[in-house]
């Protein structure tokens, strides 16, 4: 879960999770980013940050 798109913490999380995604997959774990942001903002964030895992929006 990430609290807010484009916050410094979330930017760092996206970079880190992209870098270590292989480790999650070795454990047969799925990574899913969930935010309280709306769908349009979340989609823009995903296009900009290009995570290698799915992101889901809140309300």
Secondary structure, DSSP 8 states (H G I E B T S, - for coil): --SSTT-HHHHHHHHHHHHHHHHHHHTT---EEE-SS-HHHHHHHHHHH--SSEEE---
